[in-house]
Amino acid sequence: MFRAEIRPGIELRLLEERHAPALFHRIQHDRDYLREWLPFIEATHGEDDTLAFIRASLEQFSSNEGFAAGIWGGELMGVIGTRKIDWMNRKVEVGYWIGREFQGRGIMTDACRLVIDHLFSDLDLHRVEIQCATGNQKSAAIPRRLGFTLEGTRRQAELVNGKFLDLLVFGMLRQDWRGVRLPWTP
Ligand SMILES: CC(C)(COP(=O)(O)OP(=O)(O)OC[C@H]1O[C@@H](n2cnc3c(N)ncnc32)[C@H](O)[C@@H]1OP(=O)(O)O)[C@@H](O)C(=O)NCCC(=O)NCCS
């Protein structure tokens, strides 16, 4: 297991099987708000589904292909993680979501900063991507705040609630990363 402090009282912890109930509870609690942008919400019907997601992400972690971490501040607030690492090209995409009541505090920007620092500094990746729907301004504000470059738009690249959404592609290269090195405990 790893954990890393984002700020006092808030930390990232690798998602483990025992977190499945807390993860499902968070999704249930914020279902209407999360489903607007996250296609997997519609396919999450019970704790079995969150458990399957956690198992898959633990397998991903044990194969050195990425991870999913919970954001904890007394309770599970949200999730940040990576898609499968493309080791051939030393790049990966980061994804995230946080409960509605925890928005607007900069928690996800700080979580992204920590994770991206880990990806460049510890895993020696060359490129990190963040993609979000063109209408998802709160999500797009995060890579913008972190100095990512908007590189283009993937047209109708994601099917959410029956609609194909255009995705903005933001990229950060290792040599351009100005993140602050924070403690990361493997
Ligand atoms: C996308 C999402 C994670 C953004 O959450 P967020 O809380 O806006 O993001 P941050 O944690 O970076 O917080 C930024 C906000 O906190 C404020 N803030 C306060 N302290 C801050 C700090 N120290 N640093 C940065 N921002 C800070 C910012 O001004 C900003 O507020 P604003 O939206 O009123 O301008 C969240 O809206 C979400 O989970 N949405 C649903 C799922 C989703 O869309 N996921 C992404 C799919 S691509």
The ligand as a Tripos MOL2 file, in Angstrom:
@<TRIPOS>MOLECULE
LIG
   48    50     1     0     0
SMALL
NO_CHARGES

@<TRIPOS>ATOM
      1 C1        -13.4070   17.9860  -12.2530 C.3       1 LIG1
      2 C2        -13.3690   18.1700  -10.7480 C.3       1 LIG1
      3 C3        -12.4200   17.1700  -10.1090 C.3       1 LIG1
      4 C4        -12.9000   19.5930  -10.4330 C.3       1 LIG1
      5 O1        -12.9680   19.7920   -9.0420 O.3       1 LIG1
      6 P1        -12.5610   21.2030   -8.4160 P.3       1 LIG1
      7 O2        -12.8400   21.1600   -6.9720 O.co2     1 LIG1
      8 O3        -13.1400   22.3090   -9.2320 O.co2     1 LIG1
      9 O4        -10.9920   21.2240   -8.6840 O.3       1 LIG1
     10 P2         -9.8860   21.6920   -7.6770 P.3       1 LIG1
     11 O5         -9.8300   20.7680   -6.5370 O.co2     1 LIG1
     12 O6         -8.6570   21.9000   -8.4120 O.co2     1 LIG1
     13 O7        -10.4300   23.0850   -7.1460 O.3       1 LIG1
     14 C5        -10.4220   24.2450   -7.9550 C.3       1 LIG1
     15 C6        -11.3550   25.2440   -7.3350 C.3       1 LIG1
     16 O8        -10.9360   25.4580   -5.9800 O.3       1 LIG1
     17 C7        -10.5240   26.8170   -5.8150 C.3       1 LIG1
     18 N1         -9.3530   26.7410   -4.9550 N.ar      1 LIG1
     19 C8         -9.3750   27.0130   -3.6260 C.ar      1 LIG1
     20 N2         -8.1670   26.8040   -3.1000 N.ar      1 LIG1
     21 C9         -7.3670   26.3990   -4.1190 C.ar      1 LIG1
     22 C10        -6.0130   26.0410   -4.1960 C.ar      1 LIG1
     23 N3         -5.2210   26.0220   -3.1140 N.pl3     1 LIG1
     24 N4         -5.4970   25.6520   -5.3970 N.ar      1 LIG1
     25 C11        -6.2810   25.6370   -6.4930 C.ar      1 LIG1
     26 N5         -7.5980   25.9700   -6.4770 N.ar      1 LIG1
     27 C12        -8.1230   26.3590   -5.3010 C.ar      1 LIG1
     28 C13       -10.2710   27.3230   -7.2080 C.3       1 LIG1
     29 O9        -10.4310   28.7180   -7.2800 O.3       1 LIG1
     30 C14       -11.3420   26.6050   -7.9860 C.3       1 LIG1
     31 O10       -12.5850   27.1700   -7.6960 O.3       1 LIG1
     32 P3        -13.6120   27.6130   -8.8900 P.3       1 LIG1
     33 O11       -14.1030   26.3480   -9.5700 O.co2     1 LIG1
     34 O12       -14.6900   28.2930   -8.1440 O.co2     1 LIG1
     35 O13       -12.8070   28.4770   -9.7850 O.co2     1 LIG1
     36 C15       -14.7880   17.9830  -10.1350 C.3       1 LIG1
     37 O14       -15.6160   19.0090  -10.6350 O.3       1 LIG1
     38 C16       -15.4280   16.6510  -10.4760 C.2       1 LIG1
     39 O15       -15.0430   15.6320   -9.9110 O.2       1 LIG1
     40 N6        -16.4040   16.6570  -11.3900 N.am      1 LIG1
     41 C17       -17.1680   15.4650  -11.7380 C.3       1 LIG1
     42 C18       -16.3230   14.3880  -12.3920 C.3       1 LIG1
     43 C19       -15.4560   14.9250  -13.5080 C.2       1 LIG1
     44 O16       -15.8720   15.7700  -14.2740 O.2       1 LIG1
     45 N7        -14.2220   14.3980  -13.5710 N.am      1 LIG1
     46 C20       -13.2850   14.7810  -14.6000 C.3       1 LIG1
     47 C21       -13.5640   14.0730  -15.8810 C.3       1 LIG1
     48 S1        -12.4280   14.6070  -17.1570 S.3       1 LIG1
@<TRIPOS>BOND
     1     1     2 1
     2     2     3 1
     3     2     4 1
     4     2    36 1
     5     4     5 1
     6     5     6 1
     7     6     7 2
     8     6     8 1
     9     6     9 1
    10     9    10 1
    11    10    11 2
    12    10    12 1
    13    10    13 1
    14    13    14 1
    15    14    15 1
    16    15    16 1
    17    15    30 1
    18    16    17 1
    19    17    18 1
    20    17    28 1
    21    18    19 ar
    22    18    27 ar
    23    19    20 ar
    24    20    21 ar
    25    21    22 ar
    26    21    27 ar
    27    22    23 1
    28    22    24 ar
    29    24    25 ar
    30    25    26 ar
    31    26    27 ar
    32    28    29 1
    33    28    30 1
    34    30    31 1
    35    31    32 1
    36    32    33 2
    37    32    34 1
    38    32    35 1
    39    36    37 1
    40    36    38 1
    41    38    39 2
    42    38    40 1
    43    40    41 1
    44    41    42 1
    45    42    43 1
    46    43    44 2
    47    43    45 1
    48    45    46 1
    49    46    47 1
    50    47    48 1
@<TRIPOS>SUBSTRUCTURE
     1 LIG1         1 GROUP 0 **** ****
